[in-house]
Amino acid sequence: MRRTSGSFLAAFFLVLICCSEPLAGPKVAVVKTDIAKAAAEDYKFSMAILDYDWSKPVEKIKKNESTWGPESQAAIEKVVREAIKLSGDWPVKPGQTVFIKPNLVVGPRTMQGMNRLKSEEILATMTDARVARAVGLVALESGASKVFWGDIPSGGDSYGTAKGWGYEAVVDELNAKFPEKNVLLNLNAVPYKFYKPKNTGGLALKEYAIPEIFVNTDVIISVPKMKTHSFAGVSGSLKNIGLGVPISSLYGQSKWGLPHRRLPEVVVDICDIVKIGYTVVDAIWAMEGNGPALGKPVAMNVIIAGKDPVAVDWTACELMGIRGDSIGIVRLAKSHKLGTYENVEIVGTPIQQAMQQFEPVPRENRVAGPGGYSHNVGWGPDAVK
């Protein structure tokens, strides 16, 4: 009996010790590179309205287009592949359909109107097509039956904006390698339905108009920019989907038809409907200050990748020198079990080695929620580290 009792007590204390250990959290890859300068120098944007010689008759119609060379494309592909491999949990299986959702924000004409056509300004505002291309290539190599591409930008039409920022060229290139497997969508002209969030019950609205393609695709891959954001605090994976997929034909330019002062609730509702399967954050060039379109470019030189969108967004915040748990979207998404930032395992480059202290959105440009700066937007004084 004593031996049995002693064995039982030993086993009990062993279980107690094991249970007291923190549970393993989600894995997020952070890969630091040095490609930003070369990526900007190799990127060229040609705007038709500026490129004509108006003193001569127009012989050939020009188009807005982004171009780059093979060297920067290969370098970016390499770092994206490394981040995906490090993070693990790549979700794409043979035969599945995939949607790659970048953050394209505004069209070329709007950027020209804001006098922001320098390469680093464009690359700090829009998801670099070279990053999205690398993600799509991995999905196709994993056996995806079809890869859909597109965004519903806040300013500008869906197809024309994607085309201008280089996505048509990417789709054409990948279709040459994987015939008829890539489709660049005009998301302003696809069927949509009103969907109700099942788990949140509708924190901001009871239903949302969303293109059916987002709900019917097997794997949604969010490819956001790393930026500060006047409404959301930061722009990340969750915001990329939550504000990027509602249709602008109903909600209007900049999706003003959505209750922006309850933006965290809107984002969490929509991410409850449109499940993010994986995230790759384009932080090669990032933006600080008056984001998401008028801030200062930052040569961040980082790619972030992971399956848990809350963990990825929390990591991106920490890399910007902003407390991840101070941002309302991140905090609210965790509370509704869209992911977690508890016990995040960072693989690759440690946060301390990749972090840069970002300037937050100027106070006069911050948009508070209905409860003031302490609301879910998270503009509290402790937000910046």
C-alpha positions in Angstrom: 0.0 0.0 0.0 2.8 2.4 0.8 4.5 1.8 -2.5 1.2 2.2 -4.3 0.4 5.4 -2.3 3.9 6.7 -2.9 3.6 6.0 -6.6 0.2 7.7 -6.7 1.5 10.8 -5.0 4.5 11.0 -7.3 2.3 10.7 -10.3 -0.1 13.3 -8.9 2.7 15.9 -8.3 4.1 15.1 -11.8 0.7 15.9 -13.4 0.4 19.0 -11.2 3.8 20.2 -12.4 3.0 19.5 -16.0 -0.3 21.2 -15.8 1.3 24.3 -14.3 3.5 24.7 -17.4 2.1 27.3 -19.9 0.3 25.7 -22.8 2.0 26.0 -26.2 0.6 28.9 -28.1 0.4 29.7 -31.8 3.6 29.9 -33.9 4.4 33.0 -35.8 7.4 33.4 -38.1 9.3 36.7 -38.3 12.0 36.9 -41.0 14.2 39.9 -41.2 15.8 40.7 -44.5 17.6 43.6 -46.2 15.5 43.8 -49.4 13.6 47.0 -48.9 16.0 49.4 -50.6 16.5 47.1 -53.6 12.8 46.3 -53.8 11.9 50.1 -54.1 14.7 50.8 -56.6 13.6 47.9 -58.8 9.9 48.8 -58.7 8.6 51.2 -61.4 5.2 52.6 -61.7 4.0 54.1 -65.0 0.9 56.2 -65.0 -0.7 56.7 -68.4 -1.9 60.2 -67.9 1.6 61.3 -67.0 3.4 59.3 -69.7 1.8 60.6 -72.9 3.6 63.2 -75.0 0.6 65.4 -75.4 2.2 67.4 -78.2 1.9 64.4 -80.5 -1.1 62.4 -81.7 -1.9 59.4 -79.5 -0.8 56.3 -81.4 -1.1 53.6 -78.8 -3.2 53.5 -75.6 -1.0 53.4 -72.5 -2.0 51.9 -69.2 -1.2 52.2 -65.6 1.2 49.5 -64.7 3.7 48.3 -62.1 6.9 46.6 -63.2 10.0 45.1 -61.6 12.9 42.9 -62.4 13.6 39.2 -61.7 16.2 39.9 -59.0 13.9 41.6 -56.5 11.1 39.2 -57.4 13.4 36.2 -56.6 14.7 37.8 -53.4 11.2 38.5 -52.1 10.0 35.0 -53.0 12.9 33.5 -51.1 12.1 35.4 -47.8 8.3 34.7 -48.1 9.0 31.0 -48.6 11.3 31.0 -45.6 8.7 32.6 -43.4 6.0 30.1 -44.5 8.3 27.2 -43.9 9.3 28.4 -40.5 5.7 29.0 -39.3 4.4 25.6 -40.3 0.7 24.9 -40.4 0.4 25.8 -44.1 -3.2 25.0 -44.8 -3.5 24.5 -48.5 -4.2 20.9 -49.6 -4.3 19.4 -53.1 -7.6 20.2 -54.9 -8.6 23.1 -52.7 -9.6 26.5 -53.9 -7.6 29.5 -52.5 -8.3 33.2 -52.3 -5.4 35.6 -51.9 -6.6 38.9 -50.5 -4.0 41.7 -50.5 -4.6 45.2 -49.2 -4.7 47.6 -52.2 -6.4 50.6 -50.5 -6.7 53.1 -53.4 -6.2 53.2 -57.2 -3.4 55.0 -59.1 -5.4 58.1 -59.8 -6.0 58.7 -56.0 -2.3 58.2 -55.3 -1.4 60.6 -58.0 -3.9 63.1 -56.6 -2.2 62.8 -53.2 1.2 63.3 -54.8 2.4 59.9 -53.5 3.8 58.1 -56.6 7.3 57.5 -55.3 8.1 53.8 -55.2 8.5 53.6 -51.4 5.2 55.5 -50.9 3.3 53.0 -53.1 5.0 50.0 -51.5 4.3 51.3 -48.0 0.6 51.7 -48.9 -0.3 48.7 -51.0 0.6 45.0 -50.6 3.6 44.4 -52.9 2.4 42.2 -55.7 5.8 40.4 -55.5 4.9 39.2 -51.9 1.4 38.1 -53.0 2.9 36.3 -56.0 5.2 34.3 -53.8 2.2 33.2 -51.6 0.2 32.3 -54.7 3.2 30.2 -56.0 3.4 28.2 -52.8 -0.4 27.6 -52.9 -0.2 26.4 -56.5 2.8 24.1 -55.7 0.7 22.7 -52.9 -1.9 21.5 -55.4 -4.5 24.3 -55.3 -7.1 23.7 -58.0 -7.8 27.4 -58.4 -6.4 30.6 -56.9 -8.5 33.7 -56.9 -7.0 37.1 -56.5 -8.5 40.5 -55.7 -9.5 43.2 -53.3 -12.3 45.7 -52.8 -10.3 48.9 -52.3 -11.6 51.9 -50.4 -10.9 54.2 -53.3 -10.9 52.9 -56.9 -12.4 50.0 -58.8 -11.5 46.5 -57.9 -10.0 45.2 -61.2 -8.4 48.5 -62.3 -6.7 49.0 -59.0 -5.3 45.5 -58.9 -4.2 45.7 -62.5 -2.4 49.1 -61.9 -0.5 47.7 -58.9 0.9 44.7 -60.9 -1.6 41.9 -60.1 -2.7 41.3 -63.6 0.9 40.7 -64.6 1.4 38.3 -61.7 -1.8 36.3 -62.6 -0.7 36.1 -66.3 2.8 34.9 -65.3 1.5 32.2 -63.0 -1.1 31.1 -65.5 1.8 30.5 -67.9 3.2 28.0 -65.4 -0.1 26.7 -64.0 -2.6 27.1 -66.9 -6.1 28.3 -66.1 -5.6 28.1 -62.3 -5.5 31.8 -61.5 -8.3 34.3 -61.7 -8.0 38.1 -61.0 -11.6 39.0 -60.0 -13.5 42.2 -60.4 -15.1 42.0 -56.9 -17.4 44.9 -57.7 -19.2 42.6 -60.2 -19.5 39.2 -58.5 -22.5 37.8 -56.8 -23.0 38.6 -53.1 -25.3 37.7 -50.3 -26.1 39.0 -46.8 -24.4 36.7 -44.2 -25.0 36.7 -40.5 -22.1 36.1 -38.1 -22.9 32.9 -36.2 -20.6 33.1 -33.2 -20.5 36.8 -32.4 -24.3 37.2 -33.0 -23.6 40.5 -34.7 -21.6 42.9 -32.6 -22.1 45.9 -34.9 -24.6 44.8 -37.5 -26.7 41.7 -37.7 -25.7 40.9 -41.3 -23.2 42.0 -43.9 -23.1 42.0 -47.7 -20.1 39.9 -48.8 -19.2 38.4 -52.1 -20.1 34.7 -52.1 -16.6 33.8 -53.4 -15.1 34.6 -49.9 -17.4 32.3 -48.1 -17.3 29.5 -50.7 -13.5 29.3 -51.1 -11.7 26.6 -49.1 -8.7 28.7 -47.9 -8.6 32.5 -47.4 -5.0 33.8 -47.3 -4.8 37.4 -46.0 -1.8 39.3 -47.3 -1.9 42.7 -45.5 0.5 45.6 -45.2 2.0 46.6 -41.9 0.7 50.1 -41.2 -0.7 52.4 -38.6 -4.4 53.2 -39.2 -6.5 56.2 -38.0 -9.6 54.1 -37.3 -8.2 50.7 -36.4 -4.9 51.7 -34.7 -3.0 49.4 -36.9 -3.8 47.7 -40.2 -3.3 43.9 -40.1 -4.7 40.6 -41.2 -8.0 40.9 -39.4 -8.7 44.4 -40.7 -7.6 43.4 -44.2 -10.5 41.0 -44.3 -13.0 42.8 -42.0 -12.9 46.0 -43.9 -11.7 44.7 -47.2 -14.4 42.2 -48.2 -17.7 44.1 -47.7 -18.9 45.2 -51.1 -18.3 48.9 -52.0 -21.3 49.0 -54.4 -23.5 48.8 -51.3 -21.4 50.4 -48.6 -19.8 53.1 -50.8 -16.3 54.5 -51.1 -14.1 53.8 -48.1 -17.0 51.5 -46.9 -18.6 54.5 -45.1 -21.9 52.7 -45.0 -20.4 50.5 -42.3 -20.3 51.9 -38.7 -16.7 52.9 -38.6 -16.9 54.1 -35.0 -17.6 50.5 -34.1 -14.9 49.2 -36.5 -13.5 46.5 -34.1 -16.9 45.0 -33.9 -17.4 45.2 -37.6 -14.1 43.5 -38.3 -14.7 40.7 -35.8 -18.2 40.1 -37.1 -16.9 39.8 -40.7 -13.9 37.6 -39.7 -16.4 35.3 -38.0 -18.1 34.9 -41.4 -14.9 34.9 -43.6 -12.4 32.6 -41.8 -8.8 33.5 -42.3 -6.8 30.3 -43.1 -3.4 31.9 -43.2 -1.6 35.2 -43.1 1.5 36.6 -44.7 2.2 40.2 -43.7 4.1 42.4 -46.2 6.3 44.5 -43.9 9.2 44.9 -46.3 8.0 48.5 -46.6 5.6 49.6 -43.8 3.9 52.9 -42.8 4.0 54.9 -39.6 2.2 58.1 -38.5 -0.9 59.2 -40.5 -1.8 55.8 -41.9 -3.3 54.0 -43.8 -2.4 56.2 -46.8 -0.7 59.4 -45.8 1.9 58.2 -43.3 5.7 57.9 -43.7 7.3 54.9 -45.4 9.4 52.7 -43.1 12.0 50.3 -44.5 11.0 47.5 -42.1 12.5 44.6 -44.1 10.3 42.0 -42.5 7.9 39.2 -43.6 5.6 37.8 -40.9 3.7 34.5 -41.4 1.3 32.3 -39.4 -2.0 30.5 -39.3 -3.5 32.3 -36.3 -4.5 35.8 -37.4 -4.8 37.2 -33.9 -1.2 36.0 -33.1 0.1 37.4 -36.3 -1.6 40.8 -35.8 -0.3 40.9 -32.2 3.2 40.2 -33.4 3.0 42.9 -36.0 2.0 45.4 -33.3 4.8 44.4 -31.1 7.3 44.8 -34.0 5.9 48.4 -34.4 6.5 49.1 -30.8 2.8 49.1 -30.1 1.3 46.9 -27.4 -0.7 44.2 -29.3 -3.2 43.9 -26.5 -3.9 47.7 -26.6 -5.5 47.4 -30.1 -9.2 46.9 -30.0 -9.5 44.6 -33.0 -6.8 42.3 -31.7 -8.3 42.2 -28.2 -11.9 41.7 -29.3 -10.9 39.0 -31.8 -9.2 37.1 -29.0 -12.2 37.4 -26.7 -14.4 35.9 -29.5 -12.0 33.1 -30.1 -10.8 34.0 -33.6 -7.3 33.3 -32.3 -5.0 34.2 -29.4 -2.0 36.2 -28.4 -1.3 34.1 -25.4 2.1 32.3 -25.4 2.9 33.1 -29.0 6.0 31.3 -30.2 8.1 33.6 -32.4 10.4 31.6 -34.8 13.0 33.1 -37.0 14.1 36.6 -36.0 13.3 37.6 -32.4 11.0 40.6 -32.0 13.7 42.6 -30.2 16.0 42.3 -33.3 13.4 43.2 -35.8 11.4 45.8 -33.9 11.3 49.5 -34.9 9.5 52.1 -32.9 6.7 53.5 -35.1 5.1 56.9 -34.8 1.4 56.4 -34.0 -1.4 58.2 -35.8 -1.3 61.8 -34.8 -3.8 62.4 -32.0 -5.9 64.9 -34.0 -6.4 62.2 -36.7 -7.4 59.4 -34.4 -11.0 58.3 -34.6 -12.4 57.3 -31.2 -15.2 54.8 -30.7 -18.4 55.6 -28.9 -16.7 55.2 -25.5 -13.9 57.6 -26.3 -10.3 56.6 -26.6 -10.7 53.8 -24.0 -13.1 52.0 -26.4 -12.0 49.0 -28.5 -10.0 51.2 -30.9 -7.4 51.1 -28.1 -5.9 54.6 -28.2 -5.0 54.5 -24.6 -1.8 56.2 -23.3 -0.2 52.8 -22.8 -0.6 51.8 -26.4 2.9 52.8 -27.4 5.7 51.0 -25.7 
